[in-house]
Amino acid sequence: MIEKLLNRRIIVGIYLPFVMLVCLALFFCSYKVSKEAKGKTFDNINNLPHNEFGLLLGTCKTLKDRKTINPFWKFRVEAAYNLWKSKKIDKLLISGDIGWHGYDEPQDLKDALLQMGVPDSVIYCDFAGFRTHDSVIRCLKVFGKKKVTIISQKFHNERALFIATFYGLEAVGYNAQDVCFRQNLRTSIREQLARVLLFLDLYVLHTKPHVLGKRVFIG
C-alpha cells in the first residue's frame, strides 16, 4: 500500500508540472496571437480598407469522404468573391497545398471563383503554400506583396496576421463565416496547438518555408 502511494506521488510530481506547463503554453500563445490581431480583423465588409491584393488561404474542398463540401472552404470562397465584388480588393493570390491525386487547393478555389464570375486575369495561384507559415512568407518574399487582405476564418486570420507582423507584411484580415461548434471543435483544438507551433517556428526554430525560390512578379 505504501509503495503504491509513493508511486502515485512520484507520478503526480512528474506529470502534474508538465501538464500545467502545457496548459500555460497553450493559454499564453493563444492570448498573444489574438491580442496582436485585435483591430486588424473585420467581419463587416463596409469597415474593411481597400487593398490591391487579397491573400486567400487554402483548405481542402471536401471532407474525408471526398464528396461532402468542406464548409470552411465554401465560406472562404464566398468571402473572397464578396471582397472582389465589393471592390475591397482588385486581385487575388490563392495560396494552398497540393496533396494526393486530385487534391489541389489553389486550383479548386480558383475554379469556384471563376464559376462565380471572377475573371481569370485577376487570380494568381501559389501552389507551394503548404502551411499558413509558408503562404504568408511567400506572399511577401516570393510574390513581393507588402500589403494584403488575408481571407479565412477569424481564428486562422489571427494566426496569419501574427506571422505577417513578424515579417513586416502589412495586413488586415477579412473573416469568412465561421462553422458551427460541432464541426469546428476538432479544428479549434488543432488551432490551439498550431499557435504553440507558431511560436516555436518564429522564435525558436526560425523555420523557413518548404519552398522559397526566386521572385515572381504578379499584378
TORKE-109886 format. One line per 8 residues: their letters; for each residue x, y, z of N, C-alpha, C. Coordinates in steps of 0.02 Angstrom, whole numbers, plus 50000, padded with zeros to 5 digits. Layout:
<rs>
A	X Y Z X Y Z X Y Z ~ ...
</rs>
This chain:
<rs>
MIEKLLNR	50042 49940 50000 50000 50000 50000 50044 50063 50000 ~ 50094 50064 50045 50138 50122 50050 50177 50132 49984 ~ 50197 50075 49955 50235 50079 49892 50191 50108 49836 ~ 50126 50090 49835 50080 50116 49785 50070 50190 49793 ~ 50064 50212 49856 50055 50283 49869 50116 50323 49848 ~ 50175 50295 49861 50237 50328 49841 50242 50334 49765 ~ 50222 50280 49731 50223 50280 49658 50175 50333 49630 ~ 50117 50338 49662 50068 50388 49639 50095 50458 49649
RIIVGIYL	50127 50470 49706 50155 50536 49720 50210 50553 49669 ~ 50250 50503 49653 50304 50514 49604 50274 50532 49535 ~ 50222 50494 49516 50189 50507 49452 50159 50576 49450 ~ 50123 50594 49504 50092 50660 49508 50146 50714 49507 ~ 50200 50702 49545 50254 50751 49548 50288 50763 49482 ~ 50289 50712 49439 50321 50719 49374 50273 50748 49322 ~ 50213 50720 49319 50167 50737 49264 50126 50800 49277 ~ 50110 50814 49339 50069 50873 49353 50103 50938 49331
PFVMLVCL	50167 50948 49347 50201 51009 49322 50203 51012 49246 ~ 50212 50954 49214 50214 50951 49141 50147 50972 49111 ~ 50093 50946 49139 50026 50963 49115 50012 51038 49125 ~ 50032 51063 49183 50022 51134 49197 50062 51177 49149 ~ 50122 51156 49132 50164 51193 49085 50133 51194 49016 ~ 50106 51137 48994 50073 51133 48929 50013 51179 48927 ~ 49972 51177 48979 49913 51220 48982 49932 51294 48981 ~ 49984 51311 49016 50008 51380 49018 50032 51402 48949
ALFFCSYK	50068 51358 48915 50093 51373 48848 50035 51383 48799 ~ 49985 51340 48803 49926 51346 48760 49891 51413 48771 ~ 49881 51430 48834 49846 51492 48850 49887 51553 48828 ~ 49951 51553 48843 49993 51610 48826 49996 51623 48751 ~ 50008 51569 48712 50014 51577 48639 49949 51599 48608 ~ 49894 51570 48630 49829 51590 48604 49813 51662 48620 ~ 49827 51682 48681 49814 51751 48703 49855 51801 48663 ~ 49919 51787 48654 49963 51833 48618 49943 51840 48545
VSKEAKGK	49924 51785 48513 49904 51788 48443 49840 51829 48435 ~ 49791 51817 48478 49728 51855 48475 49738 51928 48491 ~ 49781 51942 48539 49794 52012 48558 49828 52050 48501 ~ 49875 52018 48468 49911 52050 48413 49864 52067 48355 ~ 49813 52025 48346 49767 52035 48290 49709 52082 48305 ~ 49705 52104 48367 49649 52147 48387 49647 52210 48344 ~ 49589 52224 48315 49580 52282 48273 49602 52272 48201 ~ 49628 52213 48185 49654 52200 48118 49610 52151 48079
TFDNINNL	49560 52122 48111 49515 52077 48076 49446 52110 48072 ~ 49410 52095 48018 49347 52129 48005 49293 52077 47985 ~ 49235 52084 48017 49177 52045 47998 49133 52084 47949 ~ 49131 52149 47958 49090 52193 47917 49130 52217 47857 ~ 49110 52198 47798 49148 52216 47738 49151 52291 47726 ~ 49101 52327 47751 49099 52400 47742 49154 52436 47781 ~ 49177 52405 47834 49230 52436 47876 49300 52418 47854 ~ 49304 52373 47805 49369 52347 47783 49403 52397 47735
PHNEFGLL	49467 52412 47747 49503 52456 47700 49517 52420 47634 ~ 49526 52458 47582 49541 52429 47516 49615 52410 47512 ~ 49628 52352 47483 49696 52330 47465 49695 52304 47394 ~ 49749 52313 47358 49751 52287 47290 49744 52212 47289 ~ 49779 52178 47335 49779 52105 47335 49746 52075 47397 ~ 49710 52021 47385 49686 51979 47439 49726 51915 47439 ~ 49745 51891 47498 49779 51827 47504 49729 51776 47531 ~ 49705 51732 47488 49656 51682 47507 49692 51619 47529
LGTCKTLK	49684 51600 47592 49718 51542 47620 49678 51479 47606 ~ 49712 51430 47578 49678 51370 47554 49660 51320 47608 ~ 49614 51278 47591 49596 51219 47631 49565 51170 47583 ~ 49558 51107 47603 49532 51057 47557 49459 51069 47542 ~ 49439 51053 47481 49371 51067 47458 49320 51021 47491 ~ 49338 50959 47502 49291 50911 47529 49315 50883 47596 ~ 49268 50852 47631 49285 50817 47693 49316 50749 47676 ~ 49326 50708 47726 49362 50645 47716 49328 50598 47666
DRKTINPF	49261 50604 47659 49227 50560 47612 49237 50581 47540 ~ 49271 50639 47530 49287 50666 47463 49225 50684 47423 ~ 49168 50689 47457 49105 50707 47424 49073 50768 47456 ~ 49073 50769 47523 49041 50824 47560 49085 50886 47557 ~ 49055 50942 47536 49093 51004 47532 49113 51028 47602 ~ 49176 51044 47609 49202 51070 47672 49174 51140 47684 ~ 49137 51151 47738 49107 51218 47749 49159 51273 47756 ~ 49217 51258 47784 49270 51309 47789 49289 51333 47719
WKFRVEAA	49296 51285 47672 49312 51301 47602 49258 51343 47571 ~ 49196 51321 47578 49139 51356 47549 49135 51429 47572 ~ 49143 51440 47636 49137 51508 47663 49196 51553 47643 ~ 49254 51523 47634 49312 51563 47611 49303 51585 47538 ~ 49276 51540 47497 49261 51558 47428 49212 51616 47426 ~ 49160 51611 47465 49109 51664 47466 49139 51730 47491 ~ 49182 51727 47541 49212 51788 47568 49257 51821 47516 ~ 49297 51781 47481 49341 51808 47429 49300 51840 47373
YNLWKSKK	49247 51807 47353 49205 51834 47299 49173 51900 47321 ~ 49148 51902 47382 49115 51963 47407 49164 52022 47410 ~ 49226 52007 47429 49277 52060 47431 49290 52088 47362 ~ 49297 52044 47314 49310 52066 47245 49249 52104 47217 ~ 49190 52076 47227 49129 52107 47202 49118 52176 47233 ~ 49135 52184 47296 49127 52248 47332 49184 52296 47319 ~ 49232 52274 47278 49290 52314 47259 49334 52333 47320 ~ 49335 52287 47368 49381 52295 47425 49450 52266 47409
IDKLLISG	49452 52224 47359 49515 52200 47330 49508 52201 47254 ~ 49564 52206 47220 49563 52205 47147 49586 52138 47119 ~ 49630 52105 47156 49659 52042 47132 49666 51993 47190 ~ 49675 51930 47172 49679 51877 47223 49741 51834 47213 ~ 49776 51822 47267 49829 51771 47268 49803 51713 47310 ~ 49792 51657 47279 49767 51598 47314 49825 51553 47332 ~ 49834 51540 47395 49891 51501 47418 49868 51438 47454 ~ 49893 51381 47431 49872 51318 47462 49917 51260 47445
DIGWHGYD	49895 51202 47465 49934 51141 47460 49909 51099 47401 ~ 49954 51058 47376 49935 51007 47327 49949 50939 47359 ~ 49897 50902 47374 49906 50839 47410 49902 50779 47364 ~ 49861 50729 47384 49855 50668 47344 49823 50683 47277 ~ 49820 50633 47235 49793 50641 47167 49724 50672 47168 ~ 49716 50725 47131 49651 50758 47128 49640 50810 47182 ~ 49690 50819 47226 49684 50866 47281 49728 50926 47267 ~ 49696 50983 47252 49733 51042 47231 49697 51103 47258
EPQDLKDA	49717 51126 47316 49681 51181 47350 49677 51244 47307 ~ 49733 51271 47281 49728 51332 47242 49684 51326 47180 ~ 49691 51270 47144 49653 51262 47083 49578 51254 47097 ~ 49561 51217 47150 49491 51208 47169 49459 51275 47186 ~ 49495 51316 47224 49470 51382 47242 49463 51427 47181 ~ 49513 51424 47137 49511 51464 47077 49452 51445 47033 ~ 49442 51380 47023 49387 51356 46982 49320 51381 47008 ~ 49312 51379 47074 49249 51401 47104 49238 51476 47093
LLQMGVPD	49291 51515 47100 49286 51587 47090 49273 51605 47017 ~ 49303 51568 46971 49290 51579 46900 49217 51566 46884 ~ 49189 51514 46913 49119 51498 46902 49073 51552 46930 ~ 49096 51587 46980 49056 51640 47010 49062 51707 46973 ~ 49108 51708 46925 49115 51768 46884 49177 51809 46894 ~ 49222 51787 46937 49285 51823 46946 49330 51808 46885 ~ 49355 51858 46851 49395 51845 46790 49462 51812 46805 ~ 49484 51770 46759 49548 51735 46767 49606 51784 46772
SVIYCDFA	49599 51842 46742 49654 51890 46739 49672 51920 46807 ~ 49628 51913 46856 49642 51943 46922 49658 51890 46975 ~ 49664 51827 46953 49677 51773 47000 49747 51743 46988 ~ 49786 51737 47042 49852 51707 47039 49855 51651 47092 ~ 49893 51599 47077 49897 51542 47122 49968 51530 47147 ~ 49972 51515 47211 50035 51493 47241 50025 51420 47261 ~ 50056 51375 47225 50047 51304 47237 50095 51276 47289 ~ 50134 51319 47321 50181 51297 47372 50163 51324 47441
GFRTHDSV	50098 51339 47451 50075 51361 47516 50058 51301 47560 ~ 50109 51263 47577 50098 51200 47613 50072 51211 47684 ~ 50089 51269 47712 50065 51288 47779 50049 51362 47778 ~ 50012 51385 47828 49998 51456 47835 50064 51495 47839 ~ 50111 51467 47876 50178 51496 47883 50209 51509 47814 ~ 50205 51460 47770 50233 51465 47703 50195 51517 47662 ~ 50129 51514 47665 50087 51558 47624 50102 51632 47638 ~ 50106 51650 47701 50117 51720 47719 50187 51743 47699
IRCLKVFG	50237 51703 47714 50306 51723 47698 50316 51726 47622 ~ 50289 51679 47585 50296 51679 47513 50259 51738 47481 ~ 50204 51758 47510 50167 51817 47485 50213 51878 47485 ~ 50253 51884 47536 50298 51941 47543 50363 51931 47503 ~ 50396 51874 47513 50463 51865 47488 50467 51837 47417 ~ 50416 51802 47396 50416 51775 47328 50375 51818 47281 ~ 50315 51836 47303 50270 51875 47260 50275 51950 47271 ~ 50315 51970 47319 50331 52041 47327 50274 52085 47351
KKKVTIIS	50223 52056 47383 50168 52097 47408 50183 52122 47479 ~ 50178 52187 47488 50194 52216 47553 50132 52235 47593 ~ 50074 52230 47559 50011 52249 47591 49955 52207 47563 ~ 49920 52169 47605 49868 52124 47581 49810 52119 47630 ~ 49755 52092 47605 49698 52073 47647 49697 51997 47649 ~ 49705 51969 47708 49705 51896 47716 49633 51872 47724 ~ 49616 51818 47690 49547 51794 47689 49545 51722 47716 ~ 49511 51715 47773 49500 51649 47803 49452 51659 47862
QKFHNERA	49442 51606 47901 49403 51615 47962 49443 51655 48013 ~ 49409 51684 48061 49441 51730 48108 49500 51699 48144 ~ 49491 51639 48170 49545 51607 48209 49608 51598 48165 ~ 49596 51582 48102 49652 51572 48055 49683 51638 48036 ~ 49641 51688 48025 49667 51755 48009 49712 51781 48064 ~ 49692 51770 48127 49732 51795 48182 49802 51767 48181 ~ 49808 51702 48168 49874 51670 48166 49914 51696 48106 ~ 49881 51702 48048 49915 51726 47988 49939 51798 47998
LFIATFYG	49899 51839 48032 49918 51909 48045 49978 51913 48091 ~ 49983 51867 48138 50041 51867 48183 50105 51854 48143 ~ 50101 51807 48097 50159 51792 48055 50175 51852 48011 ~ 50123 51883 47983 50132 51941 47940 50167 51998 47977 ~ 50145 52011 48037 50175 52064 48077 50248 52049 48092 ~ 50263 51987 48108 50331 51966 48124 50378 51980 48065 ~ 50354 51969 48004 50396 51976 47945 50389 52044 47911 ~ 50348 52088 47938 50343 52155 47910 50294 52161 47853
LEAVGYNA	50249 52114 47845 50197 52118 47795 50137 52155 47824 ~ 50118 52210 47794 50062 52249 47818 49997 52214 47796 ~ 49957 52193 47843 49898 52153 47825 49840 52165 47872 ~ 49781 52154 47845 49719 52151 47884 49686 52085 47865 ~ 49637 52064 47905 49603 52002 47891 49528 52012 47881 ~ 49502 51981 47830 49429 51981 47821 49404 51912 47841 ~ 49359 51911 47890 49337 51848 47919 49281 51816 47879 ~ 49296 51758 47851 49244 51718 47820 49197 51691 47874
QDVCFRQN	49138 51673 47854 49090 51645 47902 49120 51585 47937 ~ 49108 51582 48002 49135 51526 48040 49088 51466 48035 ~ 49111 51410 48061 49074 51347 48056 49045 51331 48125 ~ 48988 51296 48125 48954 51280 48189 49001 51242 48236 ~ 48986 51246 48300 49030 51219 48352 49047 51146 48342 ~ 48997 51105 48325 49009 51033 48318 49060 51019 48264 ~ 49055 51053 48208 49103 51043 48153 49170 51077 48167 ~ 49169 51127 48211 49228 51168 48223 49270 51145 48282
LRTSIREQ	49244 51098 48322 49278 51078 48384 49348 51050 48370 ~ 49352 51004 48324 49417 50974 48308 49465 51027 48281 ~ 49440 51071 48239 49481 51124 48211 49505 51171 48266 ~ 49462 51185 48314 49481 51230 48370 49538 51201 48411 ~ 49536 51136 48423 49589 51103 48460 49655 51106 48421 ~ 49650 51092 48356 49710 51095 48314 49738 51166 48312 ~ 49694 51215 48313 49716 51285 48310 49757 51303 48371 ~ 49736 51279 48430 49774 51294 48491 49844 51266 48487
LARVLLFL	49850 51206 48460 49916 51175 48452 49957 51212 48399 ~ 49922 51234 48346 49957 51270 48292 49986 51336 48317 ~ 49953 51367 48366 49979 51431 48393 50042 51420 48434 ~ 50047 51363 48467 50109 51347 48502 50165 51335 48452 ~ 50149 51296 48400 50198 51283 48347 50220 51348 48314 ~ 50174 51395 48308 50189 51460 48279 50247 51494 48316 ~ 50244 51494 48382 50297 51525 48422 50363 51487 48415 ~ 50359 51421 48411 50419 51382 48400 50450 51398 48332
DLYVLHTK	50407 51403 48281 50431 51419 48214 50467 51486 48211 ~ 50436 51536 48243 50460 51605 48236 50519 51620 48283 ~ 50516 51596 48345 50564 51618 48395 50615 51566 48416 ~ 50603 51503 48400 50649 51450 48422 50683 51416 48362 ~ 50642 51391 48318 50668 51352 48261 50686 51395 48201 ~ 50658 51456 48198 50669 51502 48141 50655 51465 48076 ~ 50597 51435 48073 50578 51392 48017 50569 51432 47952 ~ 50598 51405 47899 50591 51435 47832 50536 51398 47794
PHVLGKRV	50507 51430 47744 50457 51395 47702 50488 51334 47669 ~ 50446 51284 47655 50471 51224 47621 50503 51242 47554 ~ 50473 51289 47519 50498 51312 47454 50497 51388 47454 ~ 50552 51419 47437 50554 51491 47433 50565 51511 47359 ~ 50623 51499 47333 50634 51511 47262 50641 51584 47243 ~ 50641 51596 47177 50651 51663 47150 50588 51705 47154 ~ 50597 51770 47147 50541 51816 47146 50497 51803 47085 ~ 50432 51809 47096 50383 51801 47043 50342 51865 47040
FIG	50341 51897 46982 50302 51959 46975 50230 51943 46960 ~ 50185 51970 46999 50113 51963 46985 50081 52032 46990 ~ 50031 52044 46951 49994 52106 46955 50022 52160 46911
</rs>
